Structure formats: C-alpha cells, structure tokens
Amino acid sequence: MNKNTRFGIIAIALAGLAGLGYYAYTANRAPAAEPVTSAGAPGKSGGGAAPASPPTAVEVARVAASDFADDVAAVGTLKSNESVVLRPETAGRVASIGFKDGAIVAKGTVLVVFDAAIQDAEVQQARANLALAKSSYERNVELVGKKFLSQQALDSSAATLKVQEAAVQLAEAKAAKMRIKAPFTGMVGLRNVSVGDYLKDGQDLINIEDVATLRVDFKLPENYLGRVRKGQVVEVQSDALPGERFTAVLDAIDPLVDENGRAISARARLDNAKGKLRPGMFVRVRLLFGERKGVLMVPEQAIVPGGQPAVFKVVDGKASQVKVRLGVRRAAQVEVVDGLAAGDVVVTAGQLKLREGAAVRPVGDGAPTTGQGTAAGK
C-alpha cells in the first residue's frame, strides 16, 4: 500500500468519527415530542391553556391569643437560714450533754458541759484577790483623807484593784468556755460524742440548723439581669413532695455574674414553719415576673428556618411569607410579638415546598372549615 492510499483511509476514518459525534450531539439536544392532545393538535390542550399545577397540601394552625404567667424556670438547693457546727475552744472532758438528737433547742440552751473544776477554782481565786484589793483600796482612801498615806500609794492600790477586776473577768470567761450554748434557735443534728469523751479544741461536737426559714439558692441566665428584682415571688417545688408548691420571696441578688456560666446567682427566703422541707434538698424554682394578657402563640415548627424569623401565612388559598418578631418559648409554642394577628392561619409543616404566592391546600386541625374554605380548597 502506497503513501497516498494510507492517507486516504485515515481521512475517511476521521470523517466518519466526526459524523458520528455530530449525530450523537444533535440527537441529545433534540426537543422532546410535544404531547398530543385529545384534539390531535400537538402542544395544545382542548381549552387552549396549559393545565395548572395542583395546590400543595400543608399542615396549618391558627394563631391563638392566650394569657400566661411570664416566668423563668431554674433548679436550686435549699440551705438553712443559719447553720453552724459547734466546736469547743478549749480542750476538755465532756461532763454532761443537755440535748437529744434532732431536737429543737432555744437560743442560749446549754448543749454540752465540760469538766470545769480547774476553771471554777480559778474564778474563786480571782474573786478572793479582788475582794482583798477592794478592801485595801477603801482603807487607803481613808488614810489619804487623814493625811496618813501618800497619793502615790493610793494610786497603786487603785491600779491593783483594776487588775484584780480584770482577772475575775478572765477567769469567768475561761469558765464560760466550758459550757457550749446554742447560738440561735434551731434543730440539732446527730451527736458523735458521749459523756466522758476527751475532746481537743476545735473538734466537731454537733451541728445546729435553723430550719424554720430556708434559703433557696439558684442561678438564672444573665439576660434576665434587667428583670430580676428583690421581692419578686418565687415558686418552689420538690420531687420529694410531688404536687405541693411552696412560695418564697426573692431576697438577694449577687452583684457578680459568673464568668464561666454567664449566670446570675440569686437567693430567696422560704417560710418552713411546718418543717416539710429540709436543707440540702434539690428543688425546682419558678421566678414569676407577672401575668401577660392576649399573647399571640404559634407552634415552633411554624417558624421557617433561616436568618430572620418568618412564617408562611395562608391568605385566600395562597402562601404568603411574613417576617415576624419572636418572644418567649414555652411548651413547643413561641410568642409572636409582631407580624401576625389572632386568627391568622400559618403553615406548620410543608414550608420547604412553598414559595411566595404558591397555592396551598390546608389540612390538619387548623384548616378552615367548609364555610371558610380557601380558594385552593374549593
């Protein structure tokens, strides 16, 4: 085969490949065949217009106006109004115990007495020295009046008298330390000491708790800082007493915001005269800000996900997207501050298939009745 023949074959092959490629390209770009109507004319319906797409079925709900208490929930811990663990300031042996475990004791009640024989003897000695110093001073006063004693001697006896008075006070104070008294009215705990035990100074004796009034400590998010006020009502519930509610009053707010949790520490006082609650219990707290009337609420699922909050409102059988301003959320409901009115019908399911002005067919509990049917539903 010569050179010219070889080039001719190659040229024919290339031309054939180019033709096949062009055919495949044009075949893929060919428009689909127009549908044939019943009248036989391609691309035209019997009425002369393209059929409209059916309305989209969506679940809807009505915007309801309701009254509810404006509040915030939190968890807290109960603490005693006053709580202290009694400890002796000096070492000694327990001589007597003047309380029963778990009993209510009044302020000033002697709870534990230590052996104070040495301290009592020191008191007697100091009082004797005081009596001697006092009589010496009185005698020196008479002698100075008769010019038998100098003023310096009188001053020295007066100083001695004051020293002995202080010595009596010191001895009595030491003796008083041997009697442990209740610092306030409260309930004592369980003792771990007995008569005859020798205790070191600072060793735990017994705890006493003022449970007639309890403190409720809890935390709130920092965005409530502007709404929290002293004197607000706090509702308290405990899992240990289901169904019972207790009322407390907000007593103090910590001026320091927790930088870790960005929370406000608050404290309320609870009257516990009946003694149903105890310190250390876990409680659920509800801080009441007041009651609001005519609040517009919609289901949370009605809010269209995205940037600015919006909902689809059904108007005359068509979807209309409306931007809204939201408030508090509660029990799968969200408050609508602006953008809707009571009685409006909003889409709660199927928003992702909608666009502005799309025809809809409401279904669900919020769908209009037959007498109020939308254009799409007729």
C-alpha positions as CSV (number, residue, x, y, z in Angstrom):
1,M,0.0,0.0,0.0
2,N,1.4,3.3,-1.1
3,K,1.6,6.5,0.9
4,N,-1.4,8.2,-0.7
5,T,-3.7,5.3,-0.2
6,R,-2.8,5.2,3.5
7,F,-3.6,8.9,4.0
8,G,-6.9,8.5,2.2
9,I,-8.0,5.7,4.6
10,I,-7.1,7.8,7.6
11,A,-9.1,10.8,6.3
12,I,-12.2,8.7,5.6
13,A,-12.0,7.2,9.2
14,L,-11.7,10.7,10.7
15,A,-14.6,12.0,8.7
16,G,-16.7,9.0,9.9
17,L,-15.9,9.6,13.5
18,A,-16.8,13.3,13.2
19,G,-20.1,12.4,11.6
20,L,-21.0,10.0,14.4
21,G,-20.1,12.6,17.1
22,Y,-22.3,15.3,15.4
23,Y,-25.2,12.8,15.2
24,A,-24.9,12.0,18.9
25,Y,-24.7,15.7,19.8
26,T,-27.8,16.6,17.8
27,A,-29.8,13.6,19.0
28,N,-29.2,14.5,22.7
29,R,-30.2,18.2,22.0
30,A,-33.4,17.3,20.1
31,P,-36.5,18.6,21.9
32,A,-39.0,16.2,23.3
33,A,-42.0,15.5,21.3
34,E,-44.9,17.7,22.2
35,P,-47.8,15.9,23.8
36,V,-50.7,15.2,21.6
37,T,-54.0,16.4,23.0
38,S,-57.3,14.7,22.5
39,A,-58.0,17.0,19.6
40,G,-54.8,15.8,17.8
41,A,-53.0,19.1,17.8
42,P,-49.5,18.9,19.2
43,G,-48.7,21.1,22.3
44,K,-52.2,22.5,22.8
45,S,-54.9,21.4,25.2
46,G,-58.5,21.3,24.3
47,G,-59.1,24.6,26.2
48,G,-56.1,26.3,24.6
49,A,-54.1,26.8,28.0
50,A,-51.5,24.7,29.9
51,P,-53.0,22.8,32.9
52,A,-52.4,24.5,36.4
53,S,-50.3,22.6,39.0
54,P,-52.3,21.2,41.9
55,P,-52.2,23.1,45.2
56,T,-49.6,21.8,47.8
57,A,-51.0,20.1,50.8
58,V,-49.7,21.7,54.0
59,E,-50.5,21.4,57.7
60,V,-51.7,24.6,59.3
61,A,-52.5,26.1,62.7
62,R,-54.3,29.2,63.8
63,V,-52.6,31.9,65.8
64,A,-54.2,31.9,69.2
65,A,-54.2,34.7,71.8
66,S,-53.8,33.4,75.4
67,D,-53.0,34.5,78.9
68,F,-50.0,33.1,80.7
69,A,-47.7,33.8,83.5
70,D,-44.4,35.4,82.5
71,D,-41.8,33.4,84.4
72,V,-38.5,31.6,84.2
73,A,-37.6,28.2,85.5
74,A,-34.4,27.1,87.2
75,V,-33.1,24.5,89.7
76,G,-31.9,25.3,93.2
77,T,-30.8,24.0,96.5
78,L,-32.3,24.5,99.9
79,K,-30.0,25.8,102.7
80,S,-30.6,26.6,106.4
81,N,-31.2,30.2,107.3
82,E,-28.5,29.7,109.9
83,S,-26.2,26.8,110.1
84,V,-23.2,26.1,112.3
85,V,-21.1,23.2,113.6
86,L,-20.3,23.8,117.3
87,R,-16.7,23.2,118.4
88,P,-15.0,23.7,121.8
89,E,-12.4,26.5,122.1
90,T,-10.5,24.7,124.8
91,A,-9.7,21.0,125.3
92,G,-11.6,19.1,128.0
93,R,-13.6,16.1,129.1
94,V,-17.4,16.0,128.5
95,A,-19.2,16.2,131.8
96,S,-22.8,16.3,130.6
97,I,-25.0,16.6,127.4
98,G,-28.1,18.7,127.5
99,F,-30.0,17.8,124.3
100,K,-31.5,14.9,122.4
101,D,-30.6,14.2,118.8
102,G,-32.8,16.0,116.3
103,A,-34.5,18.2,119.0
104,I,-35.4,21.8,118.7
105,V,-33.4,23.9,121.1
106,A,-33.8,27.6,122.1
107,K,-31.1,30.2,121.8
108,G,-28.8,30.1,124.9
109,T,-29.6,26.5,125.8
110,V,-26.6,24.7,127.3
111,L,-25.9,21.8,125.0
112,V,-22.5,20.4,126.2
113,V,-20.8,20.9,129.6
114,F,-17.1,20.1,130.0
115,D,-15.4,19.4,133.3
116,A,-14.6,22.9,134.6
117,A,-13.2,22.1,138.1
118,I,-9.9,24.0,137.4
119,Q,-11.6,26.9,135.7
120,D,-14.1,27.3,138.6
121,A,-11.3,27.2,141.1
122,E,-9.5,30.0,139.2
123,V,-12.7,32.0,139.3
124,Q,-12.9,31.7,143.1
125,Q,-9.2,32.6,143.5
126,A,-9.7,35.7,141.3
127,R,-12.7,36.8,143.3
128,A,-10.8,36.4,146.6
129,N,-8.0,38.5,145.2
130,L,-10.5,41.1,144.1
131,A,-12.1,41.3,147.5
132,L,-8.7,41.8,149.1
133,A,-7.7,44.5,146.6
134,K,-11.0,46.3,147.1
135,S,-10.8,46.4,150.9
136,S,-7.2,47.6,150.6
137,Y,-8.2,50.4,148.3
138,E,-11.0,51.5,150.5
139,R,-8.7,51.6,153.5
140,N,-6.1,53.6,151.6
141,V,-8.7,56.1,150.7
142,E,-9.5,56.7,154.4
143,L,-5.7,57.0,155.2
144,V,-5.2,59.5,152.4
145,G,-8.0,61.6,153.8
146,K,-6.4,61.7,157.2
147,K,-3.0,62.6,155.6
148,F,-1.5,59.2,156.8
149,L,-0.8,57.9,153.3
150,S,0.6,59.4,150.1
151,Q,-1.4,59.8,146.9
152,Q,1.0,57.6,145.1
153,A,0.2,54.7,147.4
154,L,-3.5,55.3,146.8
155,D,-3.0,55.2,143.0
156,S,-1.0,52.0,143.3
157,S,-3.9,50.3,145.2
158,A,-6.4,51.6,142.7
159,A,-4.4,50.0,139.8
160,T,-4.2,46.8,141.8
161,L,-8.0,46.8,142.2
162,K,-8.4,47.2,138.4
163,V,-6.0,44.3,137.7
164,Q,-7.9,42.0,140.0
165,E,-11.3,43.0,138.4
166,A,-9.8,42.1,135.0
167,A,-8.5,38.8,136.5
168,V,-12.0,37.9,137.6
169,Q,-13.4,38.7,134.2
170,L,-10.7,36.5,132.6
171,A,-11.3,33.6,134.9
172,E,-15.1,33.8,134.4
173,A,-14.6,33.9,130.6
174,K,-12.4,30.8,130.7
175,A,-15.1,29.0,132.8
176,A,-17.8,30.0,130.4
177,K,-15.9,28.4,127.5
178,M,-16.5,25.1,129.2
179,R,-20.2,25.3,128.5
180,I,-21.3,25.1,124.9
181,K,-24.6,27.0,124.2
182,A,-26.9,27.2,121.3
183,P,-26.1,30.4,119.3
184,F,-29.7,30.6,117.9
185,T,-33.0,28.7,118.0
186,G,-32.8,25.6,115.7
187,M,-32.7,21.9,115.3
188,V,-29.6,20.0,116.5
189,G,-28.2,17.1,114.5
190,L,-26.8,13.7,115.5
191,R,-24.1,13.8,118.1
192,N,-21.0,11.7,117.9
193,V,-19.7,12.3,121.4
194,S,-20.6,10.9,124.8
195,V,-20.2,11.8,128.4
196,G,-16.6,11.1,129.4
197,D,-15.1,11.8,126.0
198,Y,-12.0,13.9,125.9
199,L,-12.1,16.4,123.1
200,K,-9.5,18.6,121.7
201,D,-10.1,22.3,120.9
202,G,-11.7,22.7,117.5
203,Q,-13.1,19.2,117.4
204,D,-16.7,18.8,116.0
205,L,-19.4,18.5,118.6
206,I,-22.8,18.9,117.0
207,N,-24.4,20.8,114.1
208,I,-27.4,23.1,114.6
209,E,-29.7,24.3,111.8
210,D,-32.3,27.0,111.7
211,V,-34.9,25.3,109.5
212,A,-37.9,27.5,110.3
213,T,-36.7,29.6,107.4
214,L,-34.8,28.2,104.5
215,R,-32.7,29.9,101.8
216,V,-33.3,28.9,98.2
217,D,-30.1,29.4,96.1
218,F,-30.4,29.2,92.3
219,K,-29.0,30.7,89.1
220,L,-30.5,32.4,86.1
221,P,-29.1,33.3,82.7
222,E,-27.5,36.7,82.6
223,N,-30.1,38.0,80.1
224,Y,-32.6,38.1,82.9
225,L,-30.5,40.6,84.9
226,G,-32.7,43.6,83.9
227,R,-35.9,41.8,85.0
228,V,-34.9,40.3,88.4
229,R,-35.9,42.4,91.4
230,K,-35.8,42.0,95.1
231,G,-39.2,41.0,96.5
232,Q,-40.4,39.0,93.5
233,V,-42.4,35.8,94.1
234,V,-40.6,32.5,93.7
235,E,-42.5,29.2,93.4
236,V,-40.6,26.2,94.8
237,Q,-41.4,22.5,94.1
238,S,-39.6,19.4,95.3
239,D,-39.6,15.9,93.8
240,A,-39.8,14.5,97.3
241,L,-43.2,16.2,97.8
242,P,-45.0,15.8,94.4
243,G,-47.9,18.1,93.9
244,E,-47.0,20.6,96.6
245,R,-45.9,24.1,95.9
246,F,-44.2,26.5,98.3
247,T,-43.9,30.2,98.0
248,A,-40.7,32.1,98.6
249,V,-39.6,35.7,98.1
250,L,-36.5,36.8,96.3
251,D,-34.2,38.3,99.0
252,A,-30.8,39.0,97.4
253,I,-29.0,39.0,94.0
254,D,-25.3,38.5,93.7
255,P,-23.7,41.6,92.1
256,L,-21.1,39.4,90.4
257,V,-22.1,37.5,87.3
258,D,-20.5,34.1,87.0
259,E,-18.0,34.4,84.1
260,N,-17.9,30.7,83.5
261,G,-21.6,30.1,83.0
262,R,-22.7,33.7,82.5
263,A,-25.3,33.2,85.2
264,I,-26.8,35.3,88.0
265,S,-26.7,33.9,91.5
266,A,-29.9,34.7,93.4
267,R,-31.3,33.8,96.8
268,A,-34.9,33.6,98.1
269,R,-36.2,33.0,101.6
270,L,-38.9,30.4,102.2
271,D,-41.1,30.0,105.3
272,N,-40.7,26.5,106.5
273,A,-42.7,26.7,109.8
274,K,-44.3,23.3,109.1
275,G,-40.9,21.7,108.6
276,K,-41.8,19.8,105.4
277,L,-38.6,20.8,103.7
278,R,-35.0,20.3,104.8
279,P,-31.7,21.8,104.0
280,G,-29.8,20.2,101.1
281,M,-32.8,19.2,99.1
282,F,-33.0,19.7,95.4
283,V,-35.8,21.9,94.3
284,R,-37.3,23.3,91.1
285,V,-37.7,27.0,91.0
286,R,-40.0,29.3,89.0
287,L,-39.5,33.0,89.2
288,L,-42.7,34.9,88.5
289,F,-42.4,38.3,86.6
290,G,-46.1,38.8,86.2
291,E,-49.1,37.7,84.1
292,R,-49.5,38.8,80.5
293,K,-52.8,39.0,78.6
294,G,-53.5,38.3,74.9
295,V,-50.2,36.8,74.0
296,L,-50.1,35.5,70.4
297,M,-48.6,32.0,70.3
298,V,-47.8,29.7,67.3
299,P,-46.2,26.2,67.2
300,E,-42.4,26.3,67.0
301,Q,-42.4,24.3,63.8
302,A,-44.2,27.2,62.0
303,I,-41.0,29.2,62.0
304,V,-39.2,29.0,58.7
305,P,-35.5,28.1,59.3
306,G,-33.1,30.6,58.1
307,G,-31.9,34.1,59.0
308,Q,-34.7,36.5,60.1
309,P,-37.6,34.6,61.6
310,A,-40.6,34.2,59.2
311,V,-43.7,32.2,58.7
312,F,-45.9,31.3,55.8
313,K,-49.4,32.7,56.3
314,V,-52.3,31.3,54.2
315,V,-54.3,34.1,52.6
316,D,-57.1,33.2,50.1
317,G,-55.6,29.8,49.4
318,K,-52.1,31.0,48.8
319,A,-48.9,31.1,50.8
320,S,-47.6,34.5,51.9
321,Q,-44.2,34.7,53.7
322,V,-44.4,37.1,56.6
323,K,-41.4,38.2,58.7
324,V,-42.1,38.1,62.5
325,R,-40.5,39.1,65.7
326,L,-40.4,36.4,68.4
327,G,-40.6,36.4,72.2
328,V,-40.5,33.7,74.8
329,R,-40.8,30.0,74.1
330,R,-42.8,27.5,76.1
331,A,-44.1,24.0,75.7
332,A,-43.3,23.8,71.9
333,Q,-45.0,27.2,71.4
334,V,-43.4,30.5,70.6
335,E,-44.6,34.0,71.2
336,V,-45.1,36.3,68.1
337,V,-44.5,39.9,69.2
338,D,-45.0,41.4,65.7
339,G,-46.1,40.3,62.3
340,L,-49.3,38.3,62.9
341,A,-52.8,38.7,64.3
342,A,-55.0,36.4,66.3
343,G,-56.9,34.1,64.0
344,D,-54.3,34.1,61.2
345,V,-53.6,30.7,59.6
346,V,-49.9,29.7,59.4
347,V,-48.2,26.7,57.8
348,T,-46.7,24.3,60.4
349,A,-45.5,21.5,58.0
350,G,-44.5,21.6,54.4
351,Q,-42.9,25.1,54.3
352,L,-39.8,23.8,52.4
353,K,-42.0,23.1,49.4
354,L,-43.6,26.5,49.3
355,R,-42.7,29.8,47.6
356,E,-44.4,33.2,47.7
357,G,-47.9,33.0,46.2
358,A,-47.9,29.2,45.9
359,A,-51.4,27.6,46.0
360,V,-51.9,25.5,49.1
361,R,-54.5,23.1,50.4
362,P,-54.6,23.4,54.2
363,V,-55.0,20.2,56.2
364,G,-55.0,19.4,59.9
365,D,-56.7,20.9,63.0
366,G,-56.1,24.5,61.9
367,A,-57.6,24.1,58.4
368,P,-60.5,26.3,57.6
369,T,-64.0,24.7,57.8
370,T,-66.2,24.2,54.7
371,G,-67.8,27.6,55.2
372,Q,-64.4,29.3,55.4
373,G,-62.7,27.3,52.7
374,T,-59.9,28.9,50.8
375,A,-59.8,29.2,47.1
376,A,-57.4,26.3,46.8
377,G,-59.8,24.1,48.7
378,K,-62.8,24.8,46.6
